[in-house]
Amino acid sequence: MEMGIPGLPAARIGVEAQIKALQDGIASQYPDIQGNPELKKQASRFVKAFVGIDIHERGCVPVVGSMQGAFASFLTCSQTDPKKDTVLFIDPGFPVQKMQLQILGVKYETFDVYDYRGEKLRPKIESYLAKGNICAVIYSNPNNPSWICLTEEELRTIGELATQYDTVVIEDLAYFGMDFRQDISTPFEPPYQPTVARYTDQYMLLISGSKAFSYAGERIGVVCISDQLFNRHYPALAQRYEGLPFGPVFSTRMLYALSSGTSHSAQHALAELFRAACDGEYNFRNDVHVYGERARRMKEIFLRYGFHIVYDKDLEQPVADGFYFTIGYPGMTSGKLAHELMYYGVSAICLTTTGSHQQGLRVCTSFIRDHQYAQLEERMKIFAENNPV
């Protein structure tokens, strides 16, 4: 249960589009550093259709997965103002993003959102932003590893503070549309994917092909930069990069230096996936909804044998069933629980590795097969007998 890897086949529409692009000879051509025009167009449509906001297609830039998107975003944001040299993580979160900052030599601050939901969030974030050294705030929504989802009011708080303190928000939407408590799959109609973009102009959205479209192997995603931020001139960036504004620095300097563009054929795949979703031909949510059912069944087993859900609520509402969930066991630290479960053939990662201050593990549902529910039930029954509460 430890690997956050899609457990479903790649979306066929994307595979067929990519094969056709390769057969048409696309592999011999360098991709445009700004991105394939069709993908940029369809990415802008996709954001309008499922997020409900307008971003010009020039600000929708293909990246080699959201991993590269985050790296390039950190690189750009950390150079906008010499006084702002630190990134703030609303944790728990994806540990590799902190590794990226370590590689870049960029400082970061972090806090566990567990005790700061709702009205408590504003003063906590402001205590960091008021120092004047935060260049960007990053979080995932739905969250890896906890699967909590920030509410509209919490997103409003983050957006308003970002505007007040002139800080960029990097919203990692790796699990786009996978809060299965609401169905956002009807294009151009509410409800939409919750986003900070409704409450500030200072944002970058990381949209990945890996989970929602099970297209992880081709390393494809887009970073969607707000129109205002894309066109904004920062004196420090302009001095360093021949007068260029934020968006062109991101694409023609950072991405060009990192990989000289994004896989050409994979861009054709994602463009077709976005188009089909926007045109109502492909319901991506239906394909991945199975993760929610797996989580529901697995949670029932763990709860039956004395475990508890660590991140269990979004304010008063139970957390959604989805790609991840979190478990704890009375009297056991994260490390102790991970170690003990290995004796029962069960593996999961410790929450402490994700910036969480809670004791427990992250469970991933992606690789669970139908025959394994009975195995899990049998083994957790023995685990509970051997570890009485």
C-alpha positions in Angstrom: 0.0 0.0 0.0 3.0 2.3 0.0 3.5 3.2 -3.7 1.5 6.2 -5.0 1.4 4.8 -8.5 -1.7 4.6 -10.7 -3.2 1.1 -10.7 -5.4 1.5 -13.7 -4.7 1.3 -17.5 -3.8 4.5 -19.2 -6.7 6.3 -20.8 -7.1 4.7 -24.3 -8.0 8.0 -26.0 -4.6 9.4 -25.0 -2.7 6.3 -26.0 -4.3 6.3 -29.5 -3.6 10.0 -30.0 0.1 9.5 -29.0 0.5 6.5 -31.3 -0.9 8.4 -34.2 1.4 11.4 -33.5 4.4 9.0 -33.5 3.3 7.3 -36.7 2.9 10.8 -38.3 6.6 11.4 -37.6 6.4 13.7 -34.6 9.4 12.1 -32.9 11.8 13.6 -35.3 10.8 17.2 -34.4 11.7 19.2 -31.3 8.7 20.4 -29.4 8.0 24.1 -29.1 9.4 25.3 -25.7 6.1 27.2 -25.1 4.2 23.9 -25.8 2.1 22.4 -28.5 -0.5 25.0 -29.6 -3.3 22.4 -29.5 -2.4 21.3 -26.0 -2.3 24.9 -24.8 -5.7 25.6 -26.3 -7.2 22.4 -24.8 -5.6 23.0 -21.4 -7.2 26.4 -21.3 -10.6 24.9 -22.2 -10.1 22.2 -19.6 -9.5 24.7 -16.8 -12.6 26.6 -17.9 -14.7 23.5 -18.2 -13.7 21.8 -14.9 -12.3 24.6 -12.7 -14.5 27.4 -13.9 -11.9 30.0 -14.4 -10.3 31.7 -17.4 -6.6 31.3 -18.2 -5.3 32.4 -21.5 -3.8 29.5 -23.5 -0.4 31.2 -23.5 -0.2 30.7 -19.7 -0.9 26.9 -20.1 2.6 25.5 -20.4 3.4 21.7 -20.8 5.9 20.2 -18.4 7.5 16.8 -17.9 5.0 15.9 -15.2 4.0 18.0 -12.2 7.3 17.1 -10.7 9.1 19.2 -13.2 6.3 21.8 -13.0 6.9 22.2 -9.3 10.7 22.4 -9.7 10.5 25.1 -12.4 7.9 27.0 -10.3 10.1 27.0 -7.2 13.0 28.1 -9.4 11.1 31.0 -10.9 9.3 32.2 -7.7 12.5 32.1 -5.6 14.1 34.6 -8.0 11.3 37.2 -8.1 12.5 39.2 -5.1 15.8 38.9 -3.3 14.0 39.5 0.1 11.7 36.5 -0.5 13.9 33.5 -0.3 11.6 30.9 1.4 8.7 28.6 0.3 5.9 27.8 2.8 4.4 24.3 2.8 0.9 23.7 4.1 1.7 20.1 5.1 1.4 17.2 5.1 2.7 17.1 1.5 4.8 15.4 -1.1 8.3 14.9 0.4 10.1 15.2 -3.0 9.1 18.8 -3.3 11.2 19.6 -0.2 14.0 17.6 -1.8 13.7 19.9 -4.9 14.2 22.9 -2.7 17.2 21.3 -1.0 18.7 20.8 -4.5 18.0 24.4 -5.4 19.3 25.8 -2.1 16.0 27.5 -1.4 14.8 27.7 2.2 11.4 26.5 3.3 9.0 26.7 6.2 6.3 24.2 7.0 3.4 23.5 9.3 1.0 20.6 9.8 -2.5 21.8 8.9 -4.1 19.2 11.2 -4.7 21.7 14.0 -5.3 24.7 11.8 -8.4 24.1 9.8 -11.2 26.6 9.3 -10.8 29.9 11.2 -7.4 28.9 12.6 -5.8 28.8 9.2 -5.6 32.6 8.6 -3.6 33.6 11.6 -1.3 30.6 11.1 -0.4 31.4 7.5 -0.2 35.1 8.2 2.3 34.5 11.0 4.7 33.3 8.2 3.8 35.7 5.4 4.1 38.7 7.7 7.8 38.1 8.0 8.1 39.2 4.4 10.4 36.4 3.2 7.8 34.0 1.7 7.9 33.9 -2.1 5.4 31.0 -2.6 2.9 28.9 -0.7 2.3 25.3 -1.9 -0.2 22.6 -1.0 -2.0 19.7 -2.7 -5.8 19.5 -3.0 -7.0 16.7 -2.6 -4.0 16.3 -0.3 -1.2 13.7 -0.6 -1.0 11.9 1.9 -4.1 12.7 4.0 -6.7 13.2 1.3 -8.1 16.2 3.2 -9.6 18.8 0.9 -9.4 22.5 1.7 -12.8 24.2 1.8 -13.8 27.2 -0.3 -13.4 29.4 2.8 -9.9 28.1 3.5 -9.0 28.6 -0.1 -10.4 32.1 0.1 -8.2 32.7 3.1 -5.1 31.5 1.3 -5.9 33.6 -1.8 -6.6 36.8 0.2 -3.4 36.5 2.1 -1.4 35.8 -1.0 -2.7 39.0 -2.5 -2.1 41.0 0.7 1.5 39.8 1.1 2.3 39.6 -2.7 3.0 35.8 -2.6 2.5 33.3 -5.3 0.3 30.3 -4.6 1.3 27.0 -6.2 -1.7 24.7 -6.1 -0.8 21.1 -6.8 -3.9 19.4 -8.4 -2.2 16.1 -9.0 -5.5 14.4 -8.0 -7.7 16.6 -10.0 -11.4 15.9 -9.6 -10.8 12.9 -7.3 -12.7 14.2 -4.2 -15.5 11.8 -5.0 -18.0 13.5 -2.6 -18.9 15.8 -5.5 -19.1 15.1 -9.2 -17.2 17.8 -11.2 -17.2 15.7 -14.4 -19.8 17.7 -16.4 -17.9 20.2 -18.5 -18.7 23.9 -18.2 -21.2 23.3 -15.4 -20.8 23.5 -11.6 -19.8 22.1 -9.3 -16.1 22.8 -10.3 -12.8 21.7 -8.8 -12.2 23.9 -5.8 -9.3 26.3 -6.3 -7.5 29.3 -4.9 -7.8 30.9 -8.3 -11.2 32.3 -7.5 -9.6 34.4 -4.7 -6.3 35.7 -6.0 -4.5 36.5 -9.3 -1.2 35.2 -7.9 -1.4 31.5 -8.7 0.0 28.6 -10.6 -2.0 25.4 -11.0 -0.1 22.1 -11.5 -2.4 19.8 -13.5 -1.0 16.3 -14.0 -1.8 13.6 -16.5 -0.6 10.9 -14.1 -3.5 10.1 -11.8 -6.7 11.5 -13.3 -5.8 10.0 -16.7 -3.5 7.2 -15.4 -0.9 8.5 -17.8 2.0 8.5 -15.3 4.6 6.8 -17.5 4.8 9.5 -20.1 5.6 12.2 -17.6 3.1 14.8 -18.9 1.3 17.7 -17.2 0.7 21.4 -17.6 1.4 24.4 -15.4 -1.4 27.0 -15.7 -0.3 30.4 -14.8 -2.8 33.2 -14.1 -2.9 35.9 -16.8 -1.8 38.6 -14.3 1.2 36.6 -13.0 2.2 35.4 -16.5 2.5 39.0 -17.7 3.9 40.5 -14.5 7.4 42.1 -14.6 9.4 41.6 -11.5 12.5 43.9 -11.4 14.8 41.1 -10.2 13.6 38.7 -13.0 13.8 41.5 -15.6 17.3 42.4 -14.6 18.5 38.8 -14.7 16.6 37.7 -17.9 16.7 40.4 -20.4 13.5 42.2 -19.3 11.3 39.2 -19.6 8.1 38.9 -17.5 7.3 36.0 -15.2 5.7 33.6 -17.7 8.3 33.7 -20.4 11.0 33.4 -17.7 9.3 30.2 -16.6 9.1 28.7 -20.1 11.9 30.1 -22.2 14.5 30.1 -19.4 13.7 27.6 -16.7 12.0 24.8 -18.7 14.3 25.3 -21.7 17.4 24.9 -19.5 15.8 21.9 -17.7 14.6 19.7 -20.6 14.3 21.8 -23.7 10.6 21.1 -23.8 8.2 18.3 -23.1 7.8 15.0 -24.9 6.1 15.9 -28.2 3.9 12.8 -28.6 2.8 12.9 -25.0 1.6 16.5 -25.5 -0.7 15.1 -28.3 -2.0 12.5 -25.9 -2.9 15.0 -23.2 -4.4 17.5 -25.7 -6.7 14.8 -26.9 -7.6 13.8 -23.3 -8.4 17.4 -22.5 -10.4 17.8 -25.7 -12.5 14.7 -25.2 -13.3 15.6 -21.6 -14.3 19.1 -22.5 -16.5 17.9 -25.4 -18.3 15.4 -23.1 -16.9 12.4 -25.0 -14.8 11.1 -22.0 -15.6 11.1 -18.3 -12.3 10.8 -16.6 -13.9 10.7 -13.2 -15.7 7.4 -14.0 -12.4 5.7 -14.8 -10.7 6.6 -11.4 -13.8 6.4 -9.2 -12.8 2.8 -8.3 -10.1 4.2 -6.0 -12.9 5.6 -3.8 -14.6 2.2 -3.5 -11.3 0.6 -2.6 -10.7 3.1 0.1 -14.1 2.6 1.6 -13.7 -1.2 1.8 -10.1 -1.0 3.2 -11.1 1.6 5.8 -13.9 -0.7 7.0 -11.4 -3.5 7.6 -8.9 -1.3 9.5 -11.6 0.3 11.6 -13.0 -3.1 12.5 -9.7 -4.1 14.0 -8.9 -1.1 16.2 -7.2 1.3 13.8 -8.4 4.9 13.4 -8.3 7.3 10.5 -5.8 10.0 11.4 -6.9 12.8 9.1 -10.5 11.9 9.3 -12.5 15.1 8.6 -12.6 18.3 6.6 -14.0 20.4 9.4 -17.2 18.6 10.2 -17.5 16.5 7.1 -15.8 13.1 6.9 -12.9 13.0 4.6 -13.5 11.6 1.1 -12.7 8.0 0.1 -10.0 8.2 -2.6 -6.5 7.4 -3.7 -5.0 7.8 -0.2 -6.1 7.6 3.4 -4.3 7.6 6.8 -4.4 5.1 9.6 -3.1 5.0 13.1 -3.1 2.4 15.9 -3.3 3.1 19.6 0.1 3.3 21.4 2.1 3.0 18.2 4.3 5.6 16.6 4.5 5.9 12.8 7.7 3.9 12.7 6.6 1.3 15.1 3.3 0.7 13.2 5.1 0.5 9.8 7.6 -2.0 11.3 4.9 -4.2 12.9 2.7 -4.3 9.8 5.6 -5.6 7.7 5.4 -8.9 9.7 1.8 -9.2 8.3 2.8 -8.5 4.7 1.4 -5.0 4.8 3.5 -1.9 3.7 2.8 1.8 3.9 4.8 5.0 4.4 5.1 6.9 7.7 3.3 10.2 8.0 6.4 11.7 9.5 8.1 11.7 6.1 5.4 14.0 4.7 5.7 16.9 7.2 2.9 15.6 9.4 3.2 15.8 13.1 0.7 13.0 13.6 1.5 9.3 14.3 0.3 7.0 11.6 0.7 5.8 8.0 -0.4 6.7 4.5 -2.3 4.0 2.7 -2.5 4.0 -1.1 -5.4 2.2 -2.7 -4.1 2.0 -6.2 -2.6 -1.6 -6.3 -5.3 -3.4 -4.2 -6.9 -6.3 -6.0 -10.3 -7.9 -5.3 -8.8 -11.0 -3.7 -6.7 -9.0 -1.3 -9.6 -7.7 0.8 -10.0 -11.1 2.4 -6.2 -11.3 2.9 -6.2 -7.9 4.6 -9.2 -8.9 6.8 -7.5 -12.1 7.9 -4.1 -10.5 8.7 -5.6 -7.5 10.5 -7.6 -9.8 12.7 -4.4 -11.6 13.7 -2.7 -8.2 14.2 -5.4 -7.0 16.5 -5.2 -10.2 18.5 -1.5 -9.8 18.9 -1.7 -6.1 19.7 -4.7 -5.7 22.1 -5.7 -2.2 22.8 
